[in-house]
Amino acid sequence: MHFADELIARIKNTSPICVGLDPRLDQIPQHIVQDAPTPGAAVLEFNKGIIDAVHDLVPIVKPQVAFYEMLGLDGLAALSQTILYAQDKGLLVLIDAKRNDIGSTAEAYAHAYLDKEGDLVGDALTVNAYLGYDGIKPFLENCQKNDKGIFILVKTSNSSSGDLQDRNVDDANLPVYELMGQFVDSWGQDLIGQSGYSSVGAVVGATYPQEAAKLRELMPHAIFLVPGYGAQGGAAADVKPCFKADGTGAIVNNSRGIIFAYEKSDTFGPEQYKKAARKAAEKMKVDLESAL
C-alpha cells in the first residue's frame, strides 16, 4: 500500500503520535538490564515492552539508529528484531538514520533501509537532503518501487538550526529552510497518493511554530514529522501549525516522554514502565486533540 495513504489511514484509527524508540541503557529499568545476557538483548526486551504498551494507540514508531549503532553488532541485531516485532504488532516503522550521500553510496543506503526485505528495512527513513537532488533520487526511486516513505530534514527542532537553515539565499530571497521546503514539495509530486499526501514528508520542529506555518503552506502534500514536543519544550499549541485545518498532515514524535515516563511518575515504578508509557501516550493523545 502507498506509504502516505497507509500512514494517514492508521493515524485516523489511532492518533497522530510517533513514539521514538531511543533506548539508553542507564535509563532502561535495571531489572531488564541485569536479566539480559547482552546490552542489545536488554534493549530489545525494553522495546518489546514499549511496543506492547502503545501499539493500539499510535500508528508508527521511530527507532533512532545511533542508540543501536553505539552497541555494535549486538545493537544492530536488536534494531533488526525491534523492526520486525513492531511490524508484527501492526505498527509502521520509521528508521531515524538521517542518511545522505550521492551516487552509488546513496543507492546503497536506499537499498539498506527501503528495499522490500533486509535486516534493517523499515517502512520509512529520515533523510538529509543538503547534498542536493542527486543524493535524494535513489531514495525517491525506492519509495516509488517499494511503497516506502522518506522524511527530509527541512526545519529541525534544535536551538542552533538557524545557524544555517534561517540564513537567506540571496538569489531566491528566501531562508534556506523555505527553499528546502520548495524542493521537498517538488520532489514529492510523483508520489502523491489517494489521501492527497505524498510519501515524501518533511521534518519540521515543534519548537518553531511560525516557520512551521509557512512551511505548511509551501508543502501542502507533505506529511510533517514533528520533533521537539515535550522534553525539547514544544507544546501541543506549538505543533498545531504543522497540521492542516482538518487535523491531518502530521505525526508528532515523543521519545523520552513516553518510553521513560516511569522516571517522572508518582504512580508507576521501573517494574511498571509499560503502564507508565501507555499512560503517557494516552495523555499526549488527549493533549493533541485539545489543540487540534
C-alpha positions as a Python dict, from the first residue, in 0.01 Angstrom:
ca = {
    (1, 'M'): (0, 0, 0),
    (2, 'H'): (114, 356, -75),
    (3, 'F'): (308, 468, 235),
    (4, 'A'): (137, 803, 289),
    (5, 'D'): (-209, 654, 236),
    (6, 'E'): (-138, 380, 488),
    (7, 'L'): (4, 622, 745),
    (8, 'I'): (-289, 861, 712),
    (9, 'A'): (-536, 572, 749),
    (10, 'R'): (-360, 446, 1061),
    (11, 'I'): (-349, 795, 1212),
    (12, 'K'): (-726, 825, 1169),
    (13, 'N'): (-772, 495, 1354),
    (14, 'T'): (-531, 578, 1638),
    (15, 'S'): (-360, 915, 1687),
    (16, 'P'): (-101, 1145, 1524),
    (17, 'I'): (171, 1022, 1762),
    (18, 'C'): (508, 874, 1669),
    (19, 'V'): (687, 700, 1955),
    (20, 'G'): (1064, 737, 1939),
    (21, 'L'): (1248, 421, 2043),
    (22, 'D'): (1570, 579, 2174),
    (23, 'P'): (1686, 328, 2438),
    (24, 'R'): (1956, 435, 2680),
    (25, 'L'): (2098, 161, 2899),
    (26, 'D'): (2125, 389, 3201),
    (27, 'Q'): (1751, 464, 3179),
    (28, 'I'): (1619, 120, 3095),
    (29, 'P'): (1481, -36, 3417),
    (30, 'Q'): (1770, -213, 3583),
    (31, 'H'): (1585, -542, 3629),
    (32, 'I'): (1577, -570, 3248),
    (33, 'V'): (1946, -486, 3210),
    (34, 'Q'): (2051, -726, 3484),
    (35, 'D'): (1848, -1017, 3349),
    (36, 'A'): (1958, -974, 2986),
    (37, 'P'): (2260, -1168, 2853),
    (38, 'T'): (2382, -868, 2648),
    (39, 'P'): (2311, -494, 2625),
    (40, 'G'): (2138, -549, 2292),
    (41, 'A'): (1911, -811, 2446),
    (42, 'A'): (1817, -561, 2717),
    (43, 'V'): (1733, -300, 2455),
    (44, 'L'): (1518, -548, 2262),
    (45, 'E'): (1329, -659, 2572),
    (46, 'F'): (1265, -298, 2670),
    (47, 'N'): (1149, -207, 2319),
    (48, 'K'): (911, -501, 2309),
    (49, 'G'): (754, -380, 2632),
    (50, 'I'): (704, -29, 2494),
    (51, 'I'): (560, -162, 2168),
    (52, 'D'): (321, -390, 2359),
    (53, 'A'): (208, -91, 2563),
    (54, 'V'): (135, 152, 2278),
    (55, 'H'): (74, -46, 1959),
    (56, 'D'): (-301, 13, 1964),
    (57, 'L'): (-266, 384, 2048),
    (58, 'V'): (-19, 501, 1780),
    (59, 'P'): (39, 432, 1410),
    (60, 'I'): (419, 439, 1395),
    (61, 'V'): (741, 404, 1594),
    (62, 'K'): (1078, 561, 1522),
    (63, 'P'): (1396, 385, 1633),
    (64, 'Q'): (1692, 626, 1633),
    (65, 'V'): (1978, 429, 1477),
    (66, 'A'): (2254, 593, 1682),
    (67, 'F'): (2139, 429, 2005),
    (68, 'Y'): (2173, 87, 1839),
    (69, 'E'): (2495, 154, 1649),
    (70, 'M'): (2672, 250, 1970),
    (71, 'L'): (2625, -108, 2091),
    (72, 'G'): (2789, -253, 1781),
    (73, 'L'): (2661, -571, 1617),
    (74, 'D'): (2465, -656, 1931),
    (75, 'G'): (2278, -328, 1900),
    (76, 'L'): (2212, -365, 1528),
    (77, 'A'): (2068, -712, 1593),
    (78, 'A'): (1837, -551, 1850),
    (79, 'L'): (1735, -289, 1593),
    (80, 'S'): (1658, -554, 1331),
    (81, 'Q'): (1447, -756, 1572),
    (82, 'T'): (1274, -441, 1701),
    (83, 'I'): (1167, -354, 1346),
    (84, 'L'): (1019, -699, 1291),
    (85, 'Y'): (844, -703, 1629),
    (86, 'A'): (685, -362, 1573),
    (87, 'Q'): (562, -455, 1227),
    (88, 'D'): (421, -784, 1359),
    (89, 'K'): (224, -575, 1609),
    (90, 'G'): (74, -374, 1324),
    (91, 'L'): (295, -66, 1350),
    (92, 'L'): (476, 122, 1076),
    (93, 'V'): (847, 170, 1142),
    (94, 'L'): (1033, 490, 1059),
    (95, 'I'): (1409, 442, 1071),
    (96, 'D'): (1566, 761, 1203),
    (97, 'A'): (1909, 748, 1041),
    (98, 'K'): (1922, 1083, 854),
    (99, 'R'): (2119, 923, 571),
    (100, 'N'): (2268, 1123, 289),
    (101, 'D'): (2525, 1080, 16),
    (102, 'I'): (2546, 1079, -363),
    (103, 'G'): (2563, 827, -644),
    (104, 'S'): (2619, 462, -562),
    (105, 'T'): (2651, 533, -189),
    (106, 'A'): (2305, 690, -175),
    (107, 'E'): (2175, 390, -369),
    (108, 'A'): (2331, 159, -111),
    (109, 'Y'): (2163, 346, 174),
    (110, 'A'): (1831, 330, -10),
    (111, 'H'): (1866, -46, -53),
    (112, 'A'): (1968, -94, 312),
    (113, 'Y'): (1662, 79, 456),
    (114, 'L'): (1396, 98, 181),
    (115, 'D'): (1406, -233, -3),
    (116, 'K'): (1123, -483, 35),
    (117, 'E'): (1336, -713, 251),
    (118, 'G'): (1652, -680, 458),
    (119, 'D'): (1783, -687, 813),
    (120, 'L'): (1736, -310, 862),
    (121, 'V'): (1447, -241, 626),
    (122, 'G'): (1166, -28, 766),
    (123, 'D'): (865, 146, 617),
    (124, 'A'): (1025, 490, 600),
    (125, 'L'): (1356, 667, 657),
    (126, 'T'): (1473, 1014, 762),
    (127, 'V'): (1699, 1172, 501),
    (128, 'N'): (1928, 1475, 488),
    (129, 'A'): (1890, 1649, 151),
    (130, 'Y'): (2161, 1911, 182),
    (131, 'L'): (2373, 1735, -82),
    (132, 'G'): (2108, 1814, -344),
    (133, 'Y'): (1883, 1614, -575),
    (134, 'D'): (2137, 1351, -680),
    (135, 'G'): (2158, 1249, -314),
    (136, 'I'): (1778, 1216, -293),
    (137, 'K'): (1696, 1049, -625),
    (138, 'P'): (1782, 690, -516),
    (139, 'F'): (1559, 721, -210),
    (140, 'L'): (1272, 854, -423),
    (141, 'E'): (1312, 562, -662),
    (142, 'N'): (1292, 307, -382),
    (143, 'C'): (988, 483, -235),
    (144, 'Q'): (817, 455, -573),
    (145, 'K'): (919, 94, -632),
    (146, 'N'): (864, -45, -283),
    (147, 'D'): (582, 171, -139),
    (148, 'K'): (812, 327, 119),
    (149, 'G'): (842, 680, 258),
    (150, 'I'): (1108, 934, 344),
    (151, 'F'): (1107, 1237, 573),
    (152, 'I'): (1351, 1507, 464),
    (153, 'L'): (1509, 1747, 711),
    (154, 'V'): (1367, 2096, 649),
    (155, 'K'): (1347, 2295, 973),
    (156, 'T'): (1490, 2097, 1262),
    (157, 'S'): (1399, 2143, 1629),
    (158, 'N'): (1747, 2206, 1775),
    (159, 'S'): (1834, 2551, 1907),
    (160, 'S'): (2118, 2615, 1660),
    (161, 'S'): (1924, 2510, 1350),
    (162, 'G'): (1902, 2874, 1244),
    (163, 'D'): (2280, 2897, 1203),
    (164, 'L'): (2226, 2756, 855),
    (165, 'Q'): (1856, 2698, 799),
    (166, 'D'): (1745, 3058, 869),
    (167, 'R'): (2010, 3224, 652),
    (168, 'N'): (1881, 3398, 344),
    (169, 'V'): (1956, 3262, -2),
    (170, 'D'): (2018, 3583, -194),
    (171, 'D'): (1914, 3478, -545),
    (172, 'A'): (1592, 3319, -415),
    (173, 'N'): (1529, 3585, -146),
    (174, 'L'): (1423, 3305, 87),
    (175, 'P'): (1566, 3147, 401),
    (176, 'V'): (1731, 2811, 340),
    (177, 'Y'): (1453, 2617, 513),
    (178, 'E'): (1187, 2766, 282),
    (179, 'L'): (1394, 2682, -24),
    (180, 'M'): (1432, 2327, 103),
    (181, 'G'): (1056, 2316, 157),
    (182, 'Q'): (1003, 2407, -208),
    (183, 'F'): (1240, 2128, -312),
    (184, 'V'): (1056, 1875, -94),
    (185, 'D'): (723, 1976, -244),
    (186, 'S'): (864, 1937, -595),
    (187, 'W'): (1036, 1603, -526),
    (188, 'G'): (719, 1458, -379),
    (189, 'Q'): (480, 1537, -665),
    (190, 'D'): (511, 1195, -830),
    (191, 'L'): (445, 1014, -502),
    (192, 'I'): (109, 1165, -402),
    (193, 'G'): (-148, 902, -306),
    (194, 'Q'): (-525, 891, -287),
    (195, 'S'): (-512, 1061, 53),
    (196, 'G'): (-369, 1371, -113),
    (197, 'Y'): (-41, 1326, 71),
    (198, 'S'): (298, 1233, -70),
    (199, 'S'): (531, 961, 54),
    (200, 'V'): (795, 1235, 63),
    (201, 'G'): (746, 1402, 401),
    (202, 'A'): (930, 1673, 591),
    (203, 'V'): (1091, 1706, 933),
    (204, 'V'): (964, 2030, 1089),
    (205, 'G'): (1033, 2106, 1455),
    (206, 'A'): (760, 2191, 1705),
    (207, 'T'): (995, 2450, 1855),
    (208, 'Y'): (947, 2683, 1556),
    (209, 'P'): (568, 2723, 1508),
    (210, 'Q'): (585, 3038, 1294),
    (211, 'E'): (824, 2875, 1049),
    (212, 'A'): (607, 2561, 1053),
    (213, 'A'): (302, 2762, 949),
    (214, 'K'): (488, 2896, 646),
    (215, 'L'): (616, 2551, 555),
    (216, 'R'): (266, 2405, 581),
    (217, 'E'): (166, 2647, 303),
    (218, 'L'): (470, 2560, 94),
    (219, 'M'): (430, 2182, 128),
    (220, 'P'): (54, 2107, 110),
    (221, 'H'): (110, 1741, 19),
    (222, 'A'): (385, 1657, 270),
    (223, 'I'): (325, 1477, 596),
    (224, 'F'): (527, 1652, 866),
    (225, 'L'): (732, 1456, 1118),
    (226, 'V'): (736, 1690, 1416),
    (227, 'P'): (1013, 1652, 1675),
    (228, 'G'): (1051, 1882, 1974),
    (229, 'Y'): (729, 1807, 2162),
    (230, 'G'): (772, 1751, 2535),
    (231, 'A'): (1132, 1723, 2651),
    (232, 'Q'): (1258, 1984, 2400),
    (233, 'G'): (996, 2237, 2506),
    (234, 'G'): (733, 2211, 2234),
    (235, 'A'): (370, 2211, 2348),
    (236, 'A'): (51, 2096, 2175),
    (237, 'A'): (-25, 2453, 2068),
    (238, 'D'): (319, 2471, 1903),
    (239, 'V'): (255, 2168, 1682),
    (240, 'K'): (-83, 2293, 1556),
    (241, 'P'): (67, 2490, 1261),
    (242, 'C'): (214, 2163, 1130),
    (243, 'F'): (-136, 2027, 1074),
    (244, 'K'): (-395, 2128, 820),
    (245, 'A'): (-727, 2275, 925),
    (246, 'D'): (-888, 1929, 914),
    (247, 'G'): (-639, 1798, 1169),
    (248, 'T'): (-439, 1585, 925),
    (249, 'G'): (-90, 1611, 781),
    (250, 'A'): (150, 1549, 1068),
    (251, 'I'): (283, 1300, 1319),
    (252, 'V'): (427, 1432, 1643),
    (253, 'N'): (724, 1248, 1785),
    (254, 'N'): (773, 1182, 2155),
    (255, 'S'): (1064, 969, 2269),
    (256, 'R'): (1180, 1020, 2628),
    (257, 'G'): (843, 1148, 2744),
    (258, 'I'): (682, 813, 2664),
    (259, 'I'): (943, 540, 2684),
    (260, 'F'): (1093, 669, 3011),
    (261, 'A'): (770, 807, 3155),
    (262, 'Y'): (811, 589, 3463),
    (263, 'E'): (1102, 807, 3578),
    (264, 'K'): (871, 1101, 3641),
    (265, 'S'): (570, 904, 3757),
    (266, 'D'): (437, 903, 4112),
    (267, 'T'): (225, 600, 4028),
    (268, 'F'): (441, 364, 3826),
    (269, 'G'): (789, 241, 3917),
    (270, 'P'): (1052, 70, 3697),
    (271, 'E'): (870, -265, 3707),
    (272, 'Q'): (564, -90, 3561),
    (273, 'Y'): (740, 105, 3287),
    (274, 'K'): (497, -31, 3028),
    (275, 'K'): (194, 105, 3212),
    (276, 'A'): (370, 440, 3254),
    (277, 'A'): (442, 454, 2879),
    (278, 'R'): (83, 376, 2790),
    (279, 'K'): (-46, 639, 3029),
    (280, 'A'): (191, 898, 2880),
    (281, 'A'): (77, 813, 2527),
    (282, 'E'): (-288, 841, 2630),
    (283, 'K'): (-222, 1179, 2792),
    (284, 'M'): (-38, 1305, 2484),
    (285, 'K'): (-327, 1196, 2262),
    (286, 'V'): (-573, 1398, 2469),
    (287, 'D'): (-331, 1695, 2471),
    (288, 'L'): (-302, 1696, 2092),
    (289, 'E'): (-675, 1652, 2041),
    (290, 'S'): (-742, 1955, 2261),
    (291, 'A'): (-513, 2170, 2047),
    (292, 'L'): (-625, 2047, 1708),
}
